[in-house]
């Protein structure tokens, strides 16, 4: 599904690449990927998307056709053949450290660190940002929705609202990492080994003469797996029709109306018919806020199908992940790099994140430090995932990643798990990092005066 | 890039397909795709995504591997081989009418109509919704951003914020349909024949010893195409460095800070140096609101790079497109279908949309009518695009689609083009449609009493 074209990048990554080659700027660079701030209403992020990032890094290349396209581009009119020959042989050969998928991440903490020839690190920027930011955003949203459901099943139904089919696959995967039990997306189920779920649409009911025929036909085809949709015309009438038929479905679904009130009524009627094991599914513009409200109203809902908000969350529609140069090694000399513009300072140097817990395993705080600083009992969050362009471990299954997310959330103190209240998890920078930032600041000032 | 797997769908589309076959429900169905309401702050939509929709309809199929995956799925345990044999030969054979890309669309108006064997129409639902809703959302946003820029260039820079790489390509395409002049996305440029643009990143400046070296190297590599980035450390210092070097770049870029004030200062300094033709680019969380504000503050900006808001618009992060069954033809009998649940009524029957203009070509109002109703001088918006699974015309180029959008917006009266004010374009339903809805309502009531 995911292609590996080197052209999946912004043009400026390639002009910079050409510029570095043309001016013989031969350096090894370290880039780190992180968010400056959390989106509104978020207290944590769930890292996701690393698998697709590593897959891209392992396979990215430029075809002959890609290269002849670039040769014709006016911006490269002055660039020597050396650049195009370089692209023809291009492979990513760098080292990558990353926070494992399913772990929690906070602002300022690198989720991924790339150490590579500067050209390679630069060209990868656009793809890495896109794939990690989308899946991290969705996994983080899913964790909130799952938290709000207090143990009831959450199924991801967002394929029709995703930004195309690749996005729908990534959403299904990320939602599962964040704790969803399955997806409606058949290809995602096949590709990622996830459980898939589905009921019936209003069109099924509308296509038949009446609801009796519609429900009977579905039960004929799926005697043990039918989830019948109640709200095409009138919920009460639909349920009465089903009960009168006397054939027990696996479940029923409500997709509109007063879900709390209707679900309680449906539960009562089902129980009265002796169908206490018939499950009630709900769907229709659900998210963590509506689910919280429904459960506060004693809604009798066993499983929630969540679509739009797990494909393109309305309350935090994007994640401002950035990918920053933090160190350059050139002609044997190592130089730390930082962005110093007023509103957007970034810390220099290769970093590690240490997470500190109490004796019960509850997370207390994080420290962002330089690589090699002592852990002092903290758990290092970044691990090596790729060496010289090769993965150091096989891909992890979705259920492992989901398990990691569930375990991590269980270690996060309650205030940070609240849906409607912001709580800032403590993250500090090490003294050595702060000192290094000042050092860079002085160097840049000096250089400007020359 | 876009694959054509039949598994790119929600599971319920396939269970309904199996159900129709298993119960010998042999019907030809008409589905229509439309929005009920516009997202907040939108006065119109720009149709986009049809090309990818038709490409999918022409090529969708199930592989042997897809089918064996479905055979193993527990939900199909009771389904006869007939269904899997059907999928092995599956091709879309229906007829499609649609609003051409770049045209304006309003709530309730079908953008696409599928007439096909009911199983085919059903399986296509998920893909059609995803591809048309995303591109329509982006083209509509782009039209607003372009309108706000009053003739200044808008470039789409959203690849890193898109929901994966396919989404980035679709965003670039849709943004161009909505009026953008180009994209930073290299693969989009190659695939869709669009102009691509790029400057340099902060990392280029940070990687070098100082800004003098950074700018000099870039000008060496790109003597006629350099756009130099000013805000890595300090805008004033950076511009003075460039002017002192005495080598004129093609442009400069501001990516943070007070863009209005800084751009005016930069323009003054450039002009003072005699560099009146050096262009000023701006970027950094721009959208139609910020651009409007910047121009009101006399910002001296020639071109805007717009990223996040053209990949995943924050003010309207999704479009609630729906795909509804409106007619079923079964055993020679035609029956109109409608959804009647309180909050979500849909009109039955195959529709056409007529657009009425005044003598100057300005749009006045639209009428949603039944197919075959007299136009009375209105322009029919839906045209035939596919017959029996084959396209009836070749794909249109992006520049044709962009031209159609620009022409359509020029025909839309001013109040609807305002960025910050809602104005409701008049759309009415024909009397025959209203009568038909009542007919369906009575029929459903009668059927329920049987």
Boltz contact constraints between the chains, C-beta under 6 A:
constraints:
  - contact:
      token1: [A, 5]
      token2: [B, 187]
      max_distance: 6.0
  - contact:
      token1: [A, 7]
      token2: [B, 186]
      max_distance: 6.0
  - contact:
      token1: [A, 7]
      token2: [B, 187]
      max_distance: 6.0
  - contact:
      token1: [A, 7]
      token2: [B, 190]
      max_distance: 6.0
  - contact:
      token1: [A, 8]
      token2: [B, 165]
      max_distance: 6.0
  - contact:
      token1: [A, 8]
      token2: [B, 187]
      max_distance: 6.0
  - contact:
      token1: [A, 9]
      token2: [B, 186]
      max_distance: 6.0
  - contact:
      token1: [A, 10]
      token2: [B, 159]
      max_distance: 6.0
  - contact:
      token1: [A, 10]
      token2: [B, 184]
      max_distance: 6.0
  - contact:
      token1: [A, 10]
      token2: [B, 198]
      max_distance: 6.0
  - contact:
      token1: [A, 11]
      token2: [B, 184]
      max_distance: 6.0
  - contact:
      token1: [A, 11]
      token2: [B, 186]
      max_distance: 6.0
  - contact:
      token1: [A, 11]
      token2: [B, 196]
      max_distance: 6.0
  - contact:
      token1: [A, 11]
      token2: [B, 198]
      max_distance: 6.0
  - contact:
      token1: [A, 12]
      token2: [B, 198]
      max_distance: 6.0
  - contact:
      token1: [A, 12]
      token2: [B, 199]
      max_distance: 6.0
  - contact:
      token1: [A, 12]
      token2: [B, 200]
      max_distance: 6.0
  - contact:
      token1: [A, 12]
      token2: [B, 201]
      max_distance: 6.0
  - contact:
      token1: [A, 15]
      token2: [B, 198]
      max_distance: 6.0
  - contact:
      token1: [A, 16]
      token2: [B, 200]
      max_distance: 6.0
  - contact:
      token1: [A, 16]
      token2: [B, 204]
      max_distance: 6.0
  - contact:
      token1: [A, 19]
      token2: [B, 218]
      max_distance: 6.0
  - contact:
      token1: [A, 19]
      token2: [B, 221]
      max_distance: 6.0
  - contact:
      token1: [A, 22]
      token2: [B, 221]
      max_distance: 6.0
  - contact:
      token1: [A, 23]
      token2: [B, 217]
      max_distance: 6.0
  - contact:
      token1: [A, 23]
      token2: [B, 220]
      max_distance: 6.0
  - contact:
      token1: [A, 23]
      token2: [B, 221]
      max_distance: 6.0
  - contact:
      token1: [A, 69]
      token2: [B, 190]
      max_distance: 6.0
  - contact:
      token1: [A, 75]
      token2: [B, 225]
      max_distance: 6.0
  - contact:
      token1: [A, 78]
      token2: [B, 223]
      max_distance: 6.0
  - contact:
      token1: [A, 126]
      token2: [B, 159]
      max_distance: 6.0
  - contact:
      token1: [A, 126]
      token2: [B, 160]
      max_distance: 6.0
  - contact:
      token1: [A, 129]
      token2: [B, 160]
      max_distance: 6.0
  - contact:
      token1: [A, 130]
      token2: [B, 160]
      max_distance: 6.0
  - contact:
      token1: [A, 130]
      token2: [B, 162]
      max_distance: 6.0
  - contact:
      token1: [A, 134]
      token2: [B, 163]
      max_distance: 6.0
  - contact:
      token1: [A, 134]
      token2: [B, 164]
      max_distance: 6.0
  - contact:
      token1: [A, 159]
      token2: [B, 10]
      max_distance: 6.0
  - contact:
      token1: [A, 159]
      token2: [B, 126]
      max_distance: 6.0
  - contact:
      token1: [A, 160]
      token2: [B, 126]
      max_distance: 6.0
  - contact:
      token1: [A, 160]
      token2: [B, 129]
      max_distance: 6.0
  - contact:
      token1: [A, 160]
      token2: [B, 130]
      max_distance: 6.0
  - contact:
      token1: [A, 161]
      token2: [B, 318]
      max_distance: 6.0
  - contact:
      token1: [A, 162]
      token2: [B, 130]
      max_distance: 6.0
  - contact:
      token1: [A, 163]
      token2: [B, 134]
      max_distance: 6.0
  - contact:
      token1: [A, 163]
      token2: [B, 163]
      max_distance: 6.0
  - contact:
      token1: [A, 163]
      token2: [B, 167]
      max_distance: 6.0
  - contact:
      token1: [A, 164]
      token2: [B, 134]
      max_distance: 6.0
  - contact:
      token1: [A, 164]
      token2: [B, 166]
      max_distance: 6.0
  - contact:
      token1: [A, 164]
      token2: [B, 167]
      max_distance: 6.0
  - contact:
      token1: [A, 164]
      token2: [B, 170]
      max_distance: 6.0
  - contact:
      token1: [A, 165]
      token2: [B, 8]
      max_distance: 6.0
  - contact:
      token1: [A, 166]
      token2: [B, 164]
      max_distance: 6.0
  - contact:
      token1: [A, 166]
      token2: [B, 166]
      max_distance: 6.0
  - contact:
      token1: [A, 167]
      token2: [B, 163]
      max_distance: 6.0
  - contact:
      token1: [A, 167]
      token2: [B, 164]
      max_distance: 6.0
  - contact:
      token1: [A, 167]
      token2: [B, 167]
      max_distance: 6.0
  - contact:
      token1: [A, 170]
      token2: [B, 164]
      max_distance: 6.0
  - contact:
      token1: [A, 184]
      token2: [B, 10]
      max_distance: 6.0
  - contact:
      token1: [A, 184]
      token2: [B, 11]
      max_distance: 6.0
  - contact:
      token1: [A, 186]
      token2: [B, 7]
      max_distance: 6.0
  - contact:
      token1: [A, 186]
      token2: [B, 9]
      max_distance: 6.0
  - contact:
      token1: [A, 186]
      token2: [B, 11]
      max_distance: 6.0
  - contact:
      token1: [A, 187]
      token2: [B, 5]
      max_distance: 6.0
  - contact:
      token1: [A, 187]
      token2: [B, 7]
      max_distance: 6.0
  - contact:
      token1: [A, 187]
      token2: [B, 8]
      max_distance: 6.0
  - contact:
      token1: [A, 190]
      token2: [B, 7]
      max_distance: 6.0
  - contact:
      token1: [A, 190]
      token2: [B, 69]
      max_distance: 6.0
  - contact:
      token1: [A, 196]
      token2: [B, 11]
      max_distance: 6.0
  - contact:
      token1: [A, 198]
      token2: [B, 10]
      max_distance: 6.0
  - contact:
      token1: [A, 198]
      token2: [B, 11]
      max_distance: 6.0
  - contact:
      token1: [A, 198]
      token2: [B, 12]
      max_distance: 6.0
  - contact:
      token1: [A, 198]
      token2: [B, 15]
      max_distance: 6.0
  - contact:
      token1: [A, 199]
      token2: [B, 12]
      max_distance: 6.0
  - contact:
      token1: [A, 200]
      token2: [B, 12]
      max_distance: 6.0
  - contact:
      token1: [A, 200]
      token2: [B, 16]
      max_distance: 6.0
  - contact:
      token1: [A, 201]
      token2: [B, 12]
      max_distance: 6.0
  - contact:
      token1: [A, 202]
      token2: [B, 339]
      max_distance: 6.0
  - contact:
      token1: [A, 203]
      token2: [B, 325]
      max_distance: 6.0
  - contact:
      token1: [A, 204]
      token2: [B, 16]
      max_distance: 6.0
  - contact:
      token1: [A, 206]
      token2: [B, 325]
      max_distance: 6.0
  - contact:
      token1: [A, 206]
      token2: [B, 337]
      max_distance: 6.0
  - contact:
      token1: [A, 207]
      token2: [B, 328]
      max_distance: 6.0
  - contact:
      token1: [A, 210]
      token2: [B, 447]
      max_distance: 6.0
  - contact:
      token1: [A, 217]
      token2: [B, 23]
      max_distance: 6.0
  - contact:
      token1: [A, 218]
      token2: [B, 19]
      max_distance: 6.0
  - contact:
      token1: [A, 220]
      token2: [B, 23]
      max_distance: 6.0
  - contact:
      token1: [A, 221]
      token2: [B, 19]
      max_distance: 6.0
  - contact:
      token1: [A, 221]
      token2: [B, 22]
      max_distance: 6.0
  - contact:
      token1: [A, 221]
      token2: [B, 23]
      max_distance: 6.0
  - contact:
      token1: [A, 223]
      token2: [B, 78]
      max_distance: 6.0
  - contact:
      token1: [A, 225]
      token2: [B, 75]
      max_distance: 6.0
  - contact:
      token1: [A, 231]
      token2: [B, 341]
      max_distance: 6.0
  - contact:
      token1: [A, 233]
      token2: [B, 340]
      max_distance: 6.0
  - contact:
      token1: [A, 233]
      token2: [B, 444]
      max_distance: 6.0
  - contact:
      token1: [A, 237]
      token2: [B, 448]
      max_distance: 6.0
  - contact:
      token1: [A, 256]
      token2: [B, 341]
      max_distance: 6.0
  - contact:
      token1: [A, 256]
      token2: [B, 343]
      max_distance: 6.0
  - contact:
      token1: [A, 256]
      token2: [B, 344]
      max_distance: 6.0
  - contact:
      token1: [A, 308]
      token2: [B, 318]
      max_distance: 6.0
  - contact:
      token1: [A, 312]
      token2: [B, 317]
      max_distance: 6.0
  - contact:
      token1: [A, 312]
      token2: [B, 318]
      max_distance: 6.0
  - contact:
      token1: [A, 314]
      token2: [B, 317]
      max_distance: 6.0
  - contact:
      token1: [A, 317]
      token2: [B, 312]
      max_distance: 6.0
  - contact:
      token1: [A, 317]
      token2: [B, 314]
      max_distance: 6.0
  - contact:
      token1: [A, 317]
      token2: [B, 317]
      max_distance: 6.0
  - contact:
      token1: [A, 318]
      token2: [B, 161]
      max_distance: 6.0
  - contact:
      token1: [A, 318]
      token2: [B, 308]
      max_distance: 6.0
  - contact:
      token1: [A, 318]
      token2: [B, 312]
      max_distance: 6.0
  - contact:
      token1: [A, 325]
      token2: [B, 203]
      max_distance: 6.0
  - contact:
      token1: [A, 325]
      token2: [B, 206]
      max_distance: 6.0
  - contact:
      token1: [A, 328]
      token2: [B, 207]
      max_distance: 6.0
  - contact:
      token1: [A, 337]
      token2: [B, 206]
      max_distance: 6.0
  - contact:
      token1: [A, 339]
      token2: [B, 202]
      max_distance: 6.0
  - contact:
      token1: [A, 340]
      token2: [B, 233]
      max_distance: 6.0
  - contact:
      token1: [A, 341]
      token2: [B, 231]
      max_distance: 6.0
  - contact:
      token1: [A, 341]
      token2: [B, 256]
      max_distance: 6.0
  - contact:
      token1: [A, 343]
      token2: [B, 256]
      max_distance: 6.0
  - contact:
      token1: [A, 344]
      token2: [B, 256]
      max_distance: 6.0
  - contact:
      token1: [A, 444]
      token2: [B, 233]
      max_distance: 6.0
  - contact:
      token1: [A, 447]
      token2: [B, 210]
      max_distance: 6.0
  - contact:
      token1: [A, 448]
      token2: [B, 237]
      max_distance: 6.0
